[in-house]
């Protein structure tokens, strides 16, 4: 049983630690989906991406032929639910960074899908989500390692892993307008369409 007490605030707010979909039976995942932190439903069930936002994400991926446990697994930047679903702090992200690196190294994904601005900032540095998405597109979905969080940077120094980013799939974000006037959901569909095409060519 995994236990961690590195973050006092998270220890106080969580019901349980939510582990990623990475086990000995799921090594070398084609795709690893990485979000911000567990929400209320995830905290109760002990499994990631089971709430409303998670179900929206799964429907989107399944519409392009990507099925959880087969083509992809899920993880979060931090493994414990912050009180009130606030964003995890920089210290909390750092405290969980070596666990995230371990998840990456165990699953060895061919591609990574970042969900939401917080998860994207850990891999792509600070800045608006739409800018990160555009930069990843221009760079053939390769990370700029100068901007990547130092704890996970070693994983990408040894591998050419394609990285995609989409907005958070919560209703508040999903239905909001992006800077170009379209819904964020349309941006997400475009990115997953490109992502699914990558796997179709394998």
C-alpha positions as CSV (number, residue, x, y, z in Angstrom):
1,X,0.0,0.0,0.0
2,X,1.5,3.3,-1.1
3,X,1.7,6.0,1.6
4,X,3.0,9.5,1.6
5,X,3.0,12.4,4.1
6,X,5.1,14.9,2.3
7,X,2.4,17.5,2.0
8,X,0.6,18.3,5.3
9,X,-2.3,20.2,3.6
10,X,-3.0,17.4,1.2
11,X,-2.7,14.7,3.9
12,X,-5.4,16.7,5.8
13,X,-7.8,17.1,2.8
14,X,-7.5,13.7,1.1
15,X,-9.5,10.6,1.8
16,X,-6.9,8.4,0.0
17,X,-4.0,8.6,-2.4
18,X,-5.0,8.1,-6.0
19,X,-2.5,6.0,-7.9
20,X,-1.9,6.1,-11.6
21,X,-3.1,3.5,-14.1
22,X,0.4,2.0,-14.2
23,X,1.0,-1.6,-13.1
24,X,3.1,-4.5,-14.1
25,X,0.4,-5.5,-16.6
26,X,0.3,-2.0,-18.2
27,X,4.0,-1.3,-18.9
28,X,4.9,0.5,-22.1
29,X,1.6,2.3,-22.6
30,X,1.0,3.8,-26.0
31,X,-0.5,6.9,-24.4
32,X,-0.3,8.4,-20.9
33,X,-2.9,11.0,-20.0
34,X,-1.8,13.4,-17.2
35,X,-4.1,15.7,-15.4
36,X,-3.8,18.2,-12.5
37,X,-5.0,16.4,-9.3
38,X,-7.8,14.0,-8.2
39,X,-11.2,15.6,-7.6
40,X,-13.9,14.7,-5.1
41,X,-15.1,11.5,-7.0
42,X,-11.6,10.3,-7.5
43,X,-10.8,10.9,-3.8
44,X,-13.7,8.7,-2.8
45,X,-13.2,5.9,-5.3
46,X,-9.4,5.9,-5.3
47,X,-9.3,5.9,-9.0
48,X,-8.4,8.8,-11.3
49,X,-10.6,10.5,-14.0
50,X,-13.9,9.0,-12.8
51,X,-15.8,12.2,-12.2
52,X,-17.7,14.3,-14.7
53,X,-14.6,15.8,-16.3
54,X,-13.0,12.4,-16.5
55,X,-16.0,10.9,-18.3
56,X,-16.0,13.8,-20.8
57,X,-12.3,13.0,-21.5
58,X,-13.0,9.3,-21.9
59,X,-15.8,10.0,-24.4
60,X,-13.6,12.3,-26.4
61,X,-10.8,9.7,-26.6
62,X,-13.1,6.8,-27.3
63,X,-14.7,8.8,-30.2
64,X,-11.2,8.5,-31.8
65,X,-10.8,4.8,-31.0
66,X,-8.7,5.3,-27.8
67,X,-9.8,3.1,-24.9
68,X,-8.7,3.3,-21.3
69,X,-6.6,0.3,-20.1
70,X,-5.9,-0.7,-23.7
71,X,-4.5,2.4,-25.5
72,X,-4.0,4.7,-22.6
73,X,-3.7,5.0,-18.8
74,X,-4.2,8.0,-16.6
75,X,-2.1,9.8,-14.0
76,X,-2.0,13.2,-12.2
77,X,0.6,15.8,-11.4
78,X,-0.2,15.2,-7.7
79,X,-1.8,12.1,-6.3
80,X,-3.9,13.7,-3.5
81,X,-7.0,15.9,-3.8
82,X,-6.4,19.5,-2.7
83,X,-9.1,20.9,-0.5
84,X,-11.9,22.6,-2.5
85,X,-10.3,21.3,-5.7
86,X,-7.8,24.2,-5.6
87,X,-4.7,24.1,-7.8
88,X,-1.8,22.3,-6.2
89,X,1.0,24.6,-5.1
90,X,4.5,24.6,-6.6
91,X,5.8,22.8,-3.4
92,X,3.1,20.1,-3.7
93,X,4.0,19.6,-7.4
94,X,7.7,19.3,-6.4
95,X,6.9,16.9,-3.6
96,X,5.1,14.6,-6.1
97,X,7.6,15.1,-8.9
98,X,9.7,12.0,-8.3
99,X,6.5,9.9,-8.3
100,X,5.5,11.4,-11.6
101,X,9.0,10.6,-13.0
102,X,8.6,7.0,-11.8
103,X,5.3,6.8,-13.5
104,X,6.8,8.0,-16.8
105,X,9.7,5.6,-16.5
106,X,7.5,2.6,-15.7
107,X,4.9,3.2,-18.4
108,X,7.3,4.4,-21.1
109,X,4.5,6.1,-23.2
110,X,5.0,6.8,-26.8
111,X,2.9,9.9,-26.4
112,X,1.6,12.0,-23.5
113,X,-1.7,14.0,-23.4
114,X,-1.7,16.8,-20.9
115,X,-5.1,17.9,-19.6
116,X,-5.5,21.4,-18.4
117,X,-3.3,24.4,-17.8
118,X,-1.6,23.2,-14.6
119,X,-0.5,19.9,-16.0
120,X,0.7,21.6,-19.2
121,X,2.7,24.2,-17.3
122,X,4.7,21.4,-15.5
123,X,5.8,20.1,-18.9
124,X,5.9,23.3,-20.9
125,X,6.6,26.1,-18.4
126,X,4.5,29.1,-17.5
127,X,2.2,30.8,-20.0
128,X,-1.3,30.6,-21.4
129,X,-2.6,27.2,-22.5
130,X,-3.4,28.3,-26.0
131,X,0.3,29.4,-26.5
132,X,1.6,26.1,-25.3
133,X,-0.8,24.2,-27.6
134,X,0.4,26.3,-30.5
135,X,4.1,25.9,-29.6
136,X,3.7,22.1,-29.4
137,X,2.1,22.1,-32.8
138,X,4.9,24.1,-34.3
139,X,7.5,21.9,-32.7
140,X,6.0,18.6,-33.9
141,X,4.8,17.9,-30.4
142,X,8.2,17.8,-28.9
143,X,8.9,19.5,-25.6
144,X,11.3,22.4,-25.1
145,X,13.4,20.9,-22.4
146,X,14.6,24.2,-21.2
147,X,11.1,24.9,-20.0
148,X,10.3,21.4,-18.6
149,X,10.1,20.8,-14.9
150,X,13.5,19.7,-13.7
151,X,12.3,16.6,-12.0
152,X,10.8,15.1,-15.1
153,X,13.3,16.5,-17.6
154,X,15.6,13.4,-17.4
155,X,12.8,11.2,-18.9
156,X,12.6,13.3,-22.1
157,X,16.4,13.7,-22.5
158,X,16.6,10.0,-23.3
159,X,13.4,9.6,-25.4
160,X,11.6,11.3,-28.3
161,X,8.0,11.3,-26.8
162,X,5.3,13.3,-28.5
163,X,3.4,15.6,-26.2
164,X,-0.1,17.0,-26.7
165,X,-2.1,19.4,-24.6
166,X,-5.8,20.1,-24.3
167,X,-8.0,22.2,-22.0
168,X,-9.4,20.8,-18.8
169,X,-12.6,18.8,-19.5
170,X,-14.6,20.2,-16.7
171,X,-17.8,21.9,-17.9
172,X,-16.6,25.3,-16.9
173,X,-13.5,25.1,-19.1
174,X,-14.9,22.8,-21.8
175,X,-17.7,25.2,-22.8
176,X,-15.7,28.4,-22.5
177,X,-14.5,30.3,-25.5
178,X,-10.8,30.1,-26.4
179,X,-8.9,33.2,-27.5
180,X,-9.8,32.6,-31.2
181,X,-13.5,32.6,-30.3
182,X,-14.1,28.9,-30.7
183,X,-15.0,26.6,-27.8
184,X,-12.1,25.0,-25.9
185,X,-13.8,21.7,-26.7
186,X,-13.1,22.3,-30.4
187,X,-9.4,22.8,-29.7
188,X,-9.3,19.6,-27.7
189,X,-11.0,17.6,-30.6
190,X,-8.4,18.9,-33.0
191,X,-5.5,17.8,-30.8
192,X,-6.9,14.4,-30.2
193,X,-7.6,14.0,-33.9
194,X,-3.9,14.5,-34.6
195,X,-3.0,12.3,-31.7
196,X,-5.1,9.4,-32.9
197,X,-3.6,9.8,-36.4
198,X,-0.2,9.2,-34.9
199,X,-1.3,5.8,-33.5
200,X,-3.1,4.9,-36.7
201,X,0.2,5.1,-38.6
202,X,2.0,2.7,-36.3
